[in-house]
Amino acid sequence: MMNGKNRKDIAAGLEVDIVLKQDQRTGKRTRGIVKDILTNSGTHPHGIKVRLTDGQVGRVQEIYPKR
């Protein structure tokens, strides 16, 4: 599995785990499907910021391969 630090690894429709802003202290993860990529730079040390299809926004921690 890939971490979410490289923008090129992330695409709309992928299943990912993100950490929401309010969960950054605890590291609690939320799973969902990527709708939009919000980080413009190629990499980010804390994970690329995305919006999920349900509207939640957070930084990608893990990317799950397409089944």
PQR file with spaces between the fields and no chain letter, atoms N, CA, C, O and H, PARSE charges and radii, in Angstrom:
ATOM       1  N    MET     1       0.832   -1.200    0.000 -0.4000 1.5000
ATOM       2  CA   MET     1       0.000    0.000    0.000 -0.0000 2.0000
ATOM       3  C    MET     1       0.868    1.251    0.000  0.5500 1.7000
ATOM       4  O    MET     1       1.997    1.243    0.490 -0.5500 1.4000
ATOM       5  N    MET     2       0.333    2.298   -0.544 -0.4000 1.5000
ATOM       6  CA   MET     2       1.100    3.529   -0.674 -0.0000 2.0000
ATOM       7  C    MET     2       0.642    4.542    0.368  0.5500 1.7000
ATOM       8  O    MET     2      -0.522    4.576    0.769 -0.5500 1.4000
ATOM       9  H    MET     2      -0.585    2.305   -0.942  0.4000 1.0000
ATOM      10  N    ASN     3       1.598    5.367    0.791 -0.4000 1.5000
ATOM      11  CA   ASN     3       1.203    6.482    1.647 -0.0000 2.0000
ATOM      12  C    ASN     3       0.699    7.607    0.751  0.5500 1.7000
ATOM      13  O    ASN     3       0.827    7.528   -0.471 -0.5500 1.4000
ATOM      14  H    ASN     3       2.543    5.340    0.465  0.4000 1.0000
ATOM      15  N    GLY     4       0.138    8.634    1.331 -0.4000 1.5000
ATOM      16  CA   GLY     4      -0.503    9.684    0.547 -0.0000 2.0000
ATOM      17  C    GLY     4       0.322   10.937    0.375  0.5500 1.7000
ATOM      18  O    GLY     4      -0.234   12.033    0.296 -0.5500 1.4000
ATOM      19  H    GLY     4       0.034    8.699    2.323  0.4000 1.0000
ATOM      20  N    LYS     5       1.654   10.803    0.314 -0.4000 1.5000
ATOM      21  CA   LYS     5       2.503   11.986    0.253 -0.0000 2.0000
ATOM      22  C    LYS     5       2.780   12.462   -1.176  0.5500 1.7000
ATOM      23  O    LYS     5       3.198   13.603   -1.373 -0.5500 1.4000
ATOM      24  H    LYS     5       2.106    9.913    0.378  0.4000 1.0000
ATOM      25  N    ASN     6       2.551   11.600   -2.177 -0.4000 1.5000
ATOM      26  CA   ASN     6       2.805   11.968   -3.569 -0.0000 2.0000
ATOM      27  C    ASN     6       1.504   12.170   -4.323  0.5500 1.7000
ATOM      28  O    ASN     6       0.662   11.274   -4.387 -0.5500 1.4000
ATOM      29  H    ASN     6       2.211   10.673   -2.018  0.4000 1.0000
ATOM      30  N    ARG     7       1.348   13.355   -4.892 -0.4000 1.5000
ATOM      31  CA   ARG     7       0.109   13.694   -5.586 -0.0000 2.0000
ATOM      32  C    ARG     7      -0.150   12.758   -6.763  0.5500 1.7000
ATOM      33  O    ARG     7      -1.301   12.440   -7.060 -0.5500 1.4000
ATOM      34  H    ARG     7       2.032   14.083   -4.840  0.4000 1.0000
ATOM      35  N    LYS     8       0.933   12.306   -7.445 -0.4000 1.5000
ATOM      36  CA   LYS     8       0.772   11.467   -8.631 -0.0000 2.0000
ATOM      37  C    LYS     8       0.162   10.100   -8.301  0.5500 1.7000
ATOM      38  O    LYS     8      -0.367    9.431   -9.188 -0.5500 1.4000
ATOM      39  H    LYS     8       1.868   12.565   -7.204  0.4000 1.0000
ATOM      40  N    ASP     9       0.232    9.684   -7.038 -0.4000 1.5000
ATOM      41  CA   ASP     9      -0.323    8.384   -6.644 -0.0000 2.0000
ATOM      42  C    ASP     9      -1.831    8.446   -6.403  0.5500 1.7000
ATOM      43  O    ASP     9      -2.477    7.409   -6.250 -0.5500 1.4000
ATOM      44  H    ASP     9       0.661   10.227   -6.317  0.4000 1.0000
ATOM      45  N    ILE    10      -2.389    9.649   -6.368 -0.4000 1.5000
ATOM      46  CA   ILE    10      -3.778    9.835   -5.949 -0.0000 2.0000
ATOM      47  C    ILE    10      -4.615   10.265   -7.152  0.5500 1.7000
ATOM      48  O    ILE    10      -4.205   11.120   -7.936 -0.5500 1.4000
ATOM      49  H    ILE    10      -1.864   10.491   -6.491  0.4000 1.0000
ATOM      50  N    ALA    11      -5.788    9.660   -7.281 -0.4000 1.5000
ATOM      51  CA   ALA    11      -6.694   10.028   -8.375 -0.0000 2.0000
ATOM      52  C    ALA    11      -8.124    9.902   -7.889  0.5500 1.7000
ATOM      53  O    ALA    11      -8.413    9.157   -6.952 -0.5500 1.4000
ATOM      54  H    ALA    11      -6.121    8.966   -6.644  0.4000 1.0000
ATOM      55  N    ALA    12      -9.012   10.636   -8.532 -0.4000 1.5000
ATOM      56  CA   ALA    12     -10.431   10.540   -8.197 -0.0000 2.0000
ATOM      57  C    ALA    12     -10.886    9.092   -8.366  0.5500 1.7000
ATOM      58  O    ALA    12     -10.502    8.419   -9.322 -0.5500 1.4000
ATOM      59  H    ALA    12      -8.778   11.242   -9.292  0.4000 1.0000
ATOM      60  N    GLY    13     -11.704    8.624   -7.433 -0.4000 1.5000
ATOM      61  CA   GLY    13     -12.219    7.264   -7.499 -0.0000 2.0000
ATOM      62  C    GLY    13     -11.437    6.256   -6.680  0.5500 1.7000
ATOM      63  O    GLY    13     -11.897    5.130   -6.493 -0.5500 1.4000
ATOM      64  H    GLY    13     -12.016    9.171   -6.657  0.4000 1.0000
ATOM      65  N    LEU    14     -10.254    6.636   -6.185 -0.4000 1.5000
ATOM      66  CA   LEU    14      -9.470    5.704   -5.361 -0.0000 2.0000
ATOM      67  C    LEU    14     -10.015    5.660   -3.936  0.5500 1.7000
ATOM      68  O    LEU    14     -10.532    6.651   -3.421 -0.5500 1.4000
ATOM      69  H    LEU    14      -9.880    7.550   -6.337  0.4000 1.0000
ATOM      70  N    GLU    15      -9.888    4.490   -3.310 -0.4000 1.5000
ATOM      71  CA   GLU    15     -10.255    4.343   -1.899 -0.0000 2.0000
ATOM      72  C    GLU    15      -9.043    4.698   -1.049  0.5500 1.7000
ATOM      73  O    GLU    15      -7.948    4.176   -1.258 -0.5500 1.4000
ATOM      74  H    GLU    15      -9.468    3.685   -3.728  0.4000 1.0000
ATOM      75  N    VAL    16      -9.253    5.597   -0.085 -0.4000 1.5000
ATOM      76  CA   VAL    16      -8.146    6.076    0.745 -0.0000 2.0000
ATOM      77  C    VAL    16      -8.581    6.193    2.203  0.5500 1.7000
ATOM      78  O    VAL    16      -9.771    6.236    2.515 -0.5500 1.4000
ATOM      79  H    VAL    16     -10.143    6.021    0.085  0.4000 1.0000
ATOM      80  N    ASP    17      -7.586    6.243    3.084 -0.4000 1.5000
ATOM      81  CA   ASP    17      -7.795    6.646    4.477 -0.0000 2.0000
ATOM      82  C    ASP    17      -7.262    8.059    4.614  0.5500 1.7000
ATOM      83  O    ASP    17      -6.138    8.347    4.203 -0.5500 1.4000
ATOM      84  H    ASP    17      -6.620    6.208    2.830  0.4000 1.0000
ATOM      85  N    ILE    18      -8.074    8.950    5.197 -0.4000 1.5000
ATOM      86  CA   ILE    18      -7.618   10.310    5.453 -0.0000 2.0000
ATOM      87  C    ILE    18      -7.696   10.595    6.943  0.5500 1.7000
ATOM      88  O    ILE    18      -8.400    9.912    7.685 -0.5500 1.4000
ATOM      89  H    ILE    18      -8.987    8.716    5.531  0.4000 1.0000
ATOM      90  N    VAL    19      -6.957   11.622    7.370 -0.4000 1.5000
ATOM      91  CA   VAL    19      -7.102   12.161    8.720 -0.0000 2.0000
ATOM      92  C    VAL    19      -7.756   13.524    8.576  0.5500 1.7000
ATOM      93  O    VAL    19      -7.213   14.413    7.920 -0.5500 1.4000
ATOM      94  H    VAL    19      -6.385   12.177    6.767  0.4000 1.0000
ATOM      95  N    LEU    20      -8.923   13.688    9.191 -0.4000 1.5000
ATOM      96  CA   LEU    20      -9.629   14.962    9.183 -0.0000 2.0000
ATOM      97  C    LEU    20      -8.894   15.947   10.075  0.5500 1.7000
ATOM      98  O    LEU    20      -8.167   15.550   10.985 -0.5500 1.4000
ATOM      99  H    LEU    20      -9.364   12.966    9.724  0.4000 1.0000
ATOM     100  N    LYS    21      -9.089   17.245    9.808 -0.4000 1.5000
ATOM     101  CA   LYS    21      -8.420   18.287   10.594 -0.0000 2.0000
ATOM     102  C    LYS    21      -8.631   18.078   12.101  0.5500 1.7000
ATOM     103  O    LYS    21      -7.690   18.176   12.889 -0.5500 1.4000
ATOM     104  H    LYS    21      -9.680   17.567    9.068  0.4000 1.0000
ATOM     105  N    GLN    22      -9.877   17.790   12.486 -0.4000 1.5000
ATOM     106  CA   GLN    22     -10.173   17.658   13.920 -0.0000 2.0000
ATOM     107  C    GLN    22      -9.600   16.372   14.519  0.5500 1.7000
ATOM     108  O    GLN    22      -9.555   16.225   15.740 -0.5500 1.4000
ATOM     109  H    GLN    22     -10.642   17.711   11.846  0.4000 1.0000
ATOM     110  N    ASP    23      -9.162   15.440   13.665 -0.4000 1.5000
ATOM     111  CA   ASP    23      -8.610   14.169   14.152 -0.0000 2.0000
ATOM     112  C    ASP    23      -7.086   14.139   14.105  0.5500 1.7000
ATOM     113  O    ASP    23      -6.484   13.105   14.393 -0.5500 1.4000
ATOM     114  H    ASP    23      -9.198   15.560   12.673  0.4000 1.0000
ATOM     115  N    GLN    24      -6.446   15.262   13.746 -0.4000 1.5000
ATOM     116  CA   GLN    24      -4.988   15.240   13.588 -0.0000 2.0000
ATOM     117  C    GLN    24      -4.265   14.886   14.884  0.5500 1.7000
ATOM     118  O    GLN    24      -3.229   14.223   14.851 -0.5500 1.4000
ATOM     119  H    GLN    24      -6.935   16.103   13.512  0.4000 1.0000
ATOM     120  N    ARG    25      -4.797   15.320   16.016 -0.4000 1.5000
ATOM     121  CA   ARG    25      -4.149   15.005   17.294 -0.0000 2.0000
ATOM     122  C    ARG    25      -4.199   13.522   17.598  0.5500 1.7000
ATOM     123  O    ARG    25      -3.213   12.946   18.060 -0.5500 1.4000
ATOM     124  H    ARG    25      -5.639   15.860   16.042  0.4000 1.0000
ATOM     125  N    THR    26      -5.361   12.887   17.337 -0.4000 1.5000
ATOM     126  CA   THR    26      -5.524   11.474   17.674 -0.0000 2.0000
ATOM     127  C    THR    26      -5.046   10.554   16.558  0.5500 1.7000
ATOM     128  O    THR    26      -4.715    9.394   16.803 -0.5500 1.4000
ATOM     129  H    THR    26      -6.161   13.354   16.962  0.4000 1.0000
ATOM     130  N    GLY    27      -5.011   11.072   15.329 -0.4000 1.5000
ATOM     131  CA   GLY    27      -4.619   10.235   14.199 -0.0000 2.0000
ATOM     132  C    GLY    27      -5.735    9.326   13.713  0.5500 1.7000
ATOM     133  O    GLY    27      -5.493    8.430   12.904 -0.5500 1.4000
ATOM     134  H    GLY    27      -5.280   12.014   15.130  0.4000 1.0000
ATOM     135  N    LYS    28      -6.967    9.545   14.200 -0.4000 1.5000
ATOM     136  CA   LYS    28      -8.109    8.731   13.773 -0.0000 2.0000
ATOM     137  C    LYS    28      -8.306    8.872   12.262  0.5500 1.7000
ATOM     138  O    LYS    28      -8.274    9.977   11.722 -0.5500 1.4000
ATOM     139  H    LYS    28      -7.164   10.273   14.857  0.4000 1.0000
ATOM     140  N    ARG    29      -8.510    7.739   11.594 -0.4000 1.5000
ATOM     141  CA   ARG    29      -8.621    7.743   10.142 -0.0000 2.0000
ATOM     142  C    ARG    29     -10.067    7.578    9.694  0.5500 1.7000
ATOM     143  O    ARG    29     -10.883    6.946   10.365 -0.5500 1.4000
ATOM     144  H    ARG    29      -8.536    6.841   12.033  0.4000 1.0000
ATOM     145  N    THR    30     -10.351    8.158    8.552 -0.4000 1.5000
ATOM     146  CA   THR    30     -11.663    8.066    7.929 -0.0000 2.0000
ATOM     147  C    THR    30     -11.446    7.515    6.528  0.5500 1.7000
ATOM     148  O    THR    30     -10.600    8.015    5.787 -0.5500 1.4000
ATOM     149  H    THR    30      -9.688    8.671    8.007  0.4000 1.0000
ATOM     150  N    ARG    31     -12.217    6.471    6.154 -0.4000 1.5000
ATOM     151  CA   ARG    31     -12.051    5.868    4.836 -0.0000 2.0000
ATOM     152  C    ARG    31     -13.099    6.409    3.886  0.5500 1.7000
ATOM     153  O    ARG    31     -14.245    6.636    4.273 -0.5500 1.4000
ATOM     154  H    ARG    31     -12.904    6.064    6.755  0.4000 1.0000
ATOM     155  N    GLY    32     -12.700    6.613    2.639 -0.4000 1.5000
ATOM     156  CA   GLY    32     -13.651    7.087    1.645 -0.0000 2.0000
ATOM     157  C    GLY    32     -13.058    7.048    0.255  0.5500 1.7000
ATOM     158  O    GLY    32     -11.947    6.566    0.037 -0.5500 1.4000
ATOM     159  H    GLY    32     -11.769    6.428    2.325  0.4000 1.0000
ATOM     160  N    ILE    33     -13.833    7.571   -0.678 -0.4000 1.5000
ATOM     161  CA   ILE    33     -13.444    7.600   -2.087 -0.0000 2.0000
ATOM     162  C    ILE    33     -13.083    9.038   -2.462  0.5500 1.7000
ATOM     163  O    ILE    33     -13.833    9.968   -2.164 -0.5500 1.4000
ATOM     164  H    ILE    33     -14.736    7.963   -0.501  0.4000 1.0000
ATOM     165  N    VAL    34     -11.926    9.220   -3.119 -0.4000 1.5000
ATOM     166  CA   VAL    34     -11.468   10.557   -3.496 -0.0000 2.0000
ATOM     167  C    VAL    34     -12.395   11.147   -4.554  0.5500 1.7000
ATOM     168  O    VAL    34     -12.724   10.499   -5.548 -0.5500 1.4000
ATOM     169  H    VAL    34     -11.317    8.465   -3.360  0.4000 1.0000
ATOM     170  N    LYS    35     -12.811   12.398   -4.314 -0.4000 1.5000
ATOM     171  CA   LYS    35     -13.562   13.151   -5.315 -0.0000 2.0000
ATOM     172  C    LYS    35     -12.667   14.207   -5.966  0.5500 1.7000
ATOM     173  O    LYS    35     -12.581   14.280   -7.191 -0.5500 1.4000
ATOM     174  H    LYS    35     -12.544   12.924   -3.506  0.4000 1.0000
ATOM     175  N    ASP    36     -11.998   15.028   -5.138 -0.4000 1.5000
ATOM     176  CA   ASP    36     -11.138   16.098   -5.645 -0.0000 2.0000
ATOM     177  C    ASP    36      -9.815   16.095   -4.901  0.5500 1.7000
ATOM     178  O    ASP    36      -9.764   15.774   -3.713 -0.5500 1.4000
ATOM     179  H    ASP    36     -12.068   14.968   -4.142  0.4000 1.0000
ATOM     180  N    ILE    37      -8.733   16.458   -5.607 -0.4000 1.5000
ATOM     181  CA   ILE    37      -7.422   16.652   -4.979 -0.0000 2.0000
ATOM     182  C    ILE    37      -7.266   18.146   -4.728  0.5500 1.7000
ATOM     183  O    ILE    37      -7.392   18.950   -5.651 -0.5500 1.4000
ATOM     184  H    ILE    37      -8.775   16.719   -6.571  0.4000 1.0000
ATOM     185  N    LEU    38      -6.991   18.518   -3.476 -0.4000 1.5000
ATOM     186  CA   LEU    38      -6.954   19.930   -3.102 -0.0000 2.0000
ATOM     187  C    LEU    38      -5.536   20.482   -2.980  0.5500 1.7000
ATOM     188  O    LEU    38      -5.353   21.699   -3.008 -0.5500 1.4000
ATOM     189  H    LEU    38      -6.889   17.865   -2.726  0.4000 1.0000
ATOM     190  N    THR    39      -4.523   19.613   -2.846 -0.4000 1.5000
ATOM     191  CA   THR    39      -3.133   20.070   -2.763 -0.0000 2.0000
ATOM     192  C    THR    39      -2.594   20.255   -4.175  0.5500 1.7000
ATOM     193  O    THR    39      -2.717   19.366   -5.018 -0.5500 1.4000
ATOM     194  H    THR    39      -4.671   18.624   -2.823  0.4000 1.0000
ATOM     195  N    ASN    40      -1.993   21.419   -4.428 -0.4000 1.5000
ATOM     196  CA   ASN    40      -1.458   21.680   -5.766 -0.0000 2.0000
ATOM     197  C    ASN    40      -0.025   21.210   -5.947  0.5500 1.7000
ATOM     198  O    ASN    40       0.381   20.887   -7.064 -0.5500 1.4000
ATOM     199  H    ASN    40      -1.893   22.141   -3.744  0.4000 1.0000
ATOM     200  N    SER    41       0.757   21.164   -4.855 -0.4000 1.5000
ATOM     201  CA   SER    41       2.157   20.761   -4.991 -0.0000 2.0000
ATOM     202  C    SER    41       2.254   19.253   -5.226  0.5500 1.7000
ATOM     203  O    SER    41       1.319   18.508   -4.934 -0.5500 1.4000
ATOM     204  H    SER    41       0.427   21.426   -3.948  0.4000 1.0000
ATOM     205  N    GLY    42       3.394   18.819   -5.754 -0.4000 1.5000
ATOM     206  CA   GLY    42       3.587   17.410   -6.094 -0.0000 2.0000
ATOM     207  C    GLY    42       3.661   16.495   -4.891  0.5500 1.7000
ATOM     208  O    GLY    42       3.244   15.339   -4.957 -0.5500 1.4000
ATOM     209  H    GLY    42       4.154   19.425   -5.991  0.4000 1.0000
ATOM     210  N    THR    43       4.201   17.015   -3.770 -0.4000 1.5000
ATOM     211  CA   THR    43       4.297   16.205   -2.551 -0.0000 2.0000
ATOM     212  C    THR    43       3.927   17.076   -1.358  0.5500 1.7000
ATOM     213  O    THR    43       3.963   18.304   -1.425 -0.5500 1.4000
ATOM     214  H    THR    43       4.540   17.954   -3.716  0.4000 1.0000
ATOM     215  N    HIS    44       3.567   16.401   -0.255 -0.4000 1.5000
ATOM     216  CA   HIS    44       3.312   17.121    1.000 -0.0000 2.0000
ATOM     217  C    HIS    44       3.702   16.196    2.149  0.5500 1.7000
ATOM     218  O    HIS    44       3.291   15.036    2.174 -0.5500 1.4000
ATOM     219  H    HIS    44       3.538   15.403   -0.201  0.4000 1.0000
ATOM     220  N    PRO    45       4.498   16.701    3.112 -0.5600 1.5000
ATOM     221  CA   PRO    45       5.003   15.822    4.182  0.2800 2.0000
ATOM     222  C    PRO    45       3.909   15.218    5.053  0.5500 1.7000
ATOM     223  O    PRO    45       4.115   14.147    5.622 -0.5500 1.4000
ATOM     224  N    HIS    46       2.750   15.868    5.177 -0.4000 1.5000
ATOM     225  CA   HIS    46       1.678   15.339    6.025 -0.0000 2.0000
ATOM     226  C    HIS    46       0.591   14.629    5.235  0.5500 1.7000
ATOM     227  O    HIS    46      -0.406   14.180    5.800 -0.5500 1.4000
ATOM     228  H    HIS    46       2.582   16.738    4.714  0.4000 1.0000
ATOM     229  N    GLY    47       0.789   14.528    3.918 -0.4000 1.5000
ATOM     230  CA   GLY    47      -0.201   13.871    3.080 -0.0000 2.0000
ATOM     231  C    GLY    47      -0.914   14.875    2.191  0.5500 1.7000
ATOM     232  O    GLY    47      -1.105   16.031    2.567 -0.5500 1.4000
ATOM     233  H    GLY    47       1.599   14.893    3.459  0.4000 1.0000
ATOM     234  N    ILE    48      -1.300   14.425    1.019 -0.4000 1.5000
ATOM     235  CA   ILE    48      -2.005   15.271    0.057 -0.0000 2.0000
ATOM     236  C    ILE    48      -3.437   15.486    0.548  0.5500 1.7000
ATOM     237  O    ILE    48      -4.109   14.544    0.966 -0.5500 1.4000
ATOM     238  H    ILE    48      -1.144   13.486    0.713  0.4000 1.0000
ATOM     239  N    LYS    49      -3.892   16.740    0.490 -0.4000 1.5000
ATOM     240  CA   LYS    49      -5.246   17.048    0.959 -0.0000 2.0000
ATOM     241  C    LYS    49      -6.256   16.745   -0.141  0.5500 1.7000
ATOM     242  O    LYS    49      -6.090   17.163   -1.287 -0.5500 1.4000
ATOM     243  H    LYS    49      -3.346   17.506    0.150  0.4000 1.0000
ATOM     244  N    VAL    50      -7.312   16.005    0.227 -0.4000 1.5000
ATOM     245  CA   VAL    50      -8.347   15.634   -0.739 -0.0000 2.0000
ATOM     246  C    VAL    50      -9.733   15.874   -0.157  0.5500 1.7000
ATOM     247  O    VAL    50      -9.903   16.006    1.055 -0.5500 1.4000
ATOM     248  H    VAL    50      -7.446   15.665    1.158  0.4000 1.0000
ATOM     249  N    ARG    51     -10.720   15.927   -1.050 -0.4000 1.5000
ATOM     250  CA   ARG    51     -12.130   15.929   -0.647 -0.0000 2.0000
ATOM     251  C    ARG    51     -12.699   14.577   -1.059  0.5500 1.7000
ATOM     252  O    ARG    51     -12.517   14.132   -2.193 -0.5500 1.4000
ATOM     253  H    ARG    51     -10.582   15.820   -2.035  0.4000 1.0000
ATOM     254  N    LEU    52     -13.391   13.928   -0.120 -0.4000 1.5000
ATOM     255  CA   LEU    52     -14.029   12.649   -0.414 -0.0000 2.0000
ATOM     256  C    LEU    52     -15.386   12.883   -1.067  0.5500 1.7000
ATOM     257  O    LEU    52     -15.904   14.000   -1.064 -0.5500 1.4000
ATOM     258  H    LEU    52     -13.539   14.290    0.801  0.4000 1.0000
ATOM     259  N    THR    53     -15.956   11.819   -1.628 -0.4000 1.5000
ATOM     260  CA   THR    53     -17.257   11.932   -2.295 -0.0000 2.0000
ATOM     261  C    THR    53     -18.358   12.366   -1.327  0.5500 1.7000
ATOM     262  O    THR    53     -19.374   12.916   -1.753 -0.5500 1.4000
ATOM     263  H    THR    53     -15.536   10.911   -1.631  0.4000 1.0000
ATOM     264  N    ASP    54     -18.161   12.122   -0.016 -0.4000 1.5000
ATOM     265  CA   ASP    54     -19.179   12.552    0.971 -0.0000 2.0000
ATOM     266  C    ASP    54     -18.927   13.976    1.472  0.5500 1.7000
ATOM     267  O    ASP    54     -19.647   14.461    2.346 -0.5500 1.4000
ATOM     268  H    ASP    54     -17.336   11.675    0.330  0.4000 1.0000
ATOM     269  N    GLY    55     -17.901   14.653    0.920 -0.4000 1.5000
ATOM     270  CA   GLY    55     -17.656   16.049    1.250 -0.0000 2.0000
ATOM     271  C    GLY    55     -16.628   16.281    2.340  0.5500 1.7000
ATOM     272  O    GLY    55     -16.235   17.424    2.575 -0.5500 1.4000
ATOM     273  H    GLY    55     -17.316   14.259    0.211  0.4000 1.0000
ATOM     274  N    GLN    56     -16.184   15.235    3.010 -0.4000 1.5000
ATOM     275  CA   GLN    56     -15.181   15.416    4.069 -0.0000 2.0000
ATOM     276  C    GLN    56     -13.818   15.711    3.444  0.5500 1.7000
ATOM     277  O    GLN    56     -13.483   15.200    2.376 -0.5500 1.4000
ATOM     278  H    GLN    56     -16.503   14.306    2.819  0.4000 1.0000
ATOM     279  N    VAL    57     -13.032   16.557    4.144 -0.4000 1.5000
ATOM     280  CA   VAL    57     -11.713   16.966    3.644 -0.0000 2.0000
ATOM     281  C    VAL    57     -10.650   16.555    4.648  0.5500 1.7000
ATOM     282  O    VAL    57     -10.806   16.763    5.852 -0.5500 1.4000
ATOM     283  H    VAL    57     -13.305   16.972    5.012  0.4000 1.0000
ATOM     284  N    GLY    58      -9.576   15.974    4.152 -0.4000 1.5000
ATOM     285  CA   GLY    58      -8.476   15.603    5.033 -0.0000 2.0000
ATOM     286  C    GLY    58      -7.247   15.224    4.236  0.5500 1.7000
ATOM     287  O    GLY    58      -7.243   15.277    3.006 -0.5500 1.4000
ATOM     288  H    GLY    58      -9.449   15.805    3.175  0.4000 1.0000
ATOM     289  N    ARG    59      -6.194   14.836    4.962 -0.4000 1.5000
ATOM     290  CA   ARG    59      -4.938   14.470    4.313 -0.0000 2.0000
ATOM     291  C    ARG    59      -4.818   12.953    4.191  0.5500 1.7000
ATOM     292  O    ARG    59      -5.062   12.215    5.146 -0.5500 1.4000
ATOM     293  H    ARG    59      -6.198   14.793    5.961  0.4000 1.0000
ATOM     294  N    VAL    60      -4.437   12.504    2.992 -0.4000 1.5000
ATOM     295  CA   VAL    60      -4.354   11.068    2.709 -0.0000 2.0000
ATOM     296  C    VAL    60      -3.224   10.435    3.520  0.5500 1.7000
ATOM     297  O    VAL    60      -2.093   10.921    3.517 -0.5500 1.4000
ATOM     298  H    VAL    60      -4.239   13.104    2.216  0.4000 1.0000
ATOM     299  N    GLN    61      -3.549    9.346    4.211 -0.4000 1.5000
ATOM     300  CA   GLN    61      -2.554    8.577    4.970 -0.0000 2.0000
ATOM     301  C    GLN    61      -2.212    7.278    4.277  0.5500 1.7000
ATOM     302  O    GLN    61      -1.088    6.788    4.379 -0.5500 1.4000
ATOM     303  H    GLN    61      -4.467    8.951    4.214  0.4000 1.0000
ATOM     304  N    GLU    62      -3.193    6.710    3.562 -0.4000 1.5000
ATOM     305  CA   GLU    62      -2.976    5.418    2.920 -0.0000 2.0000
ATOM     306  C    GLU    62      -3.874    5.320    1.705  0.5500 1.7000
ATOM     307  O    GLU    62      -4.998    5.823    1.699 -0.5500 1.4000
ATOM     308  H    GLU    62      -4.107    7.108    3.479  0.4000 1.0000
ATOM     309  N    ILE    63      -3.358    4.659    0.668 -0.4000 1.5000
ATOM     310  CA   ILE    63      -4.098    4.474   -0.568 -0.0000 2.0000
ATOM     311  C    ILE    63      -4.301    2.972   -0.771  0.5500 1.7000
ATOM     312  O    ILE    63      -3.358    2.189   -0.651 -0.5500 1.4000
ATOM     313  H    ILE    63      -2.445    4.250    0.672  0.4000 1.0000
ATOM     314  N    TYR    64      -5.526    2.583   -1.076 -0.4000 1.5000
ATOM     315  CA   TYR    64      -5.821    1.176   -1.299 -0.0000 2.0000
ATOM     316  C    TYR    64      -5.873    0.901   -2.794  0.5500 1.7000
ATOM     317  O    TYR    64      -6.492    1.656   -3.544 -0.5500 1.4000
ATOM     318  H    TYR    64      -6.291    3.219   -1.174  0.4000 1.0000
ATOM     319  N    PRO    65      -5.217   -0.189   -3.238 -0.5600 1.5000
ATOM     320  CA   PRO    65      -5.213   -0.490   -4.679  0.2800 2.0000
ATOM     321  C    PRO    65      -6.627   -0.820   -5.158  0.5500 1.7000
ATOM     322  O    PRO    65      -7.452   -1.330   -4.399 -0.5500 1.4000
ATOM     323  N    LYS    66      -6.887   -0.523   -6.422 -0.4000 1.5000
ATOM     324  CA   LYS    66      -8.193   -0.857   -7.000 -0.0000 2.0000
ATOM     325  C    LYS    66      -8.372   -2.372   -6.979  0.5500 1.7000
ATOM     326  O    LYS    66      -7.443   -3.118   -7.291 -0.5500 1.4000
ATOM     327  H    LYS    66      -6.217   -0.109   -7.039  0.4000 1.0000
ATOM     328  N    ARG    67      -9.552   -2.815   -6.614 -0.4000 1.5000
ATOM     329  CA   ARG    67      -9.817   -4.264   -6.574 -0.0000 2.0000
ATOM     330  C    ARG    67     -10.291   -4.740   -7.944  0.5500 1.7000
ATOM     331  O    ARG    67     -10.567   -5.926   -8.125 -0.5500 1.4000
ATOM     332  H    ARG    67     -10.306   -2.210   -6.360  0.4000 1.0000
